[in-house]
Amino acid sequence: MRFLGSAWLLVLIAGLGCRADPYGGSFESGLGDPRTPTSEPDGRMLVPLDEAPSRDPRLDGLGLVYDDTVITTSARTVDFNGQALVPRLIHVKKSGAGQDLAVDMAVTKVVFGLSQDLTLAVVLPYVSKRLDPGGTGATRRAEGLGDSTLIGKYRFFQHTAVAETTEAALLFGFELPTGRDDVRDDGLLLPQPLQPGSGSLDLLLGGAFTRIRGRWLFNTDLIAKLNSEANDYSFGDSVHFDIGGHYRLTPARYERFDQLTVNLVGELNGSWAEADRSGGTSLDNSGGTKLLVTPGMQVILNQSLLFEAALQLPLWMDLKGTQLEEDYVAVVGLRFRF
């Protein structure tokens, strides 16, 4: 569900916040190919090959490549956040007032690195919803393409040192009305919240902050969504706020560039939304605040492939009126650098 154009290849890693060469050396740092001994301009070797150090010092910065949480947005614009294909499967289970709602999404995200400090991401979901009203009521189903998202990230601050970095970025974009908003079940037009798409063009504005030091990472973000009206219905404006981190379980110290990495992830993911409006009237059973706790893990198989999984569980709910509440949200996915 994504277009990958003729993507230029991101070679393999190293400098703090800069493109990397195939051997882990930064173009900006001038470290170059670690296999080549240092020499004088006249060609005389200063460090013979057989006397080269056994461990490349650039390995100390390798952890900066594996720099993300699962849900919380990173401020970084390189490596897995700079040029990547990110497919995910998401399952949402909600219940309340004798009803059950299951939502399954196959989400494809492509991140294009336009420069060292600017990325553009395209997100396209395919959505399936199933509502069981309980009792003798008929189960309602909707399926189809969801609303796509076009979001840019501009990193305006970066301060790096050995094995650590502090970065901040602006987030901006739109949620586009590409999803179906006219699904019928048994001839009945389903209500707007059950449709795969909203039919509206919505604005996204926010920011993200990242701090990495050694085996620890910290991310936080704040994203506002300003919704417009479609089909005489308007979802309430909302603010999403996330705090997340990870701890590199293994390795404690990198000894080679292709070493398997395992990160333990923990996050708090929250949202606040105004009440929806239909026909200009505010709806009582909509809007409110949610806070979920999210344990997860990431397994980085190599510098181009990452596997991740997380489980969101409700921590605090303050919803207006009678609404369905999250029982859990399960997320599993991959990231491919290209």
Helices and strands as residue ranges (DSSP letters): G 49-51, G 57-65, G 79-81, E 84-96, E 99-113, E 118-132, E 140-145, E 148-161, E 164-176, E 184-185, E 188-189, G 192-194, E 202-213, E 216-226, E 233-234, E 238-250, E 261-273, E 277-278, E 281-282, E 288-302, E 305-319, E 325-337
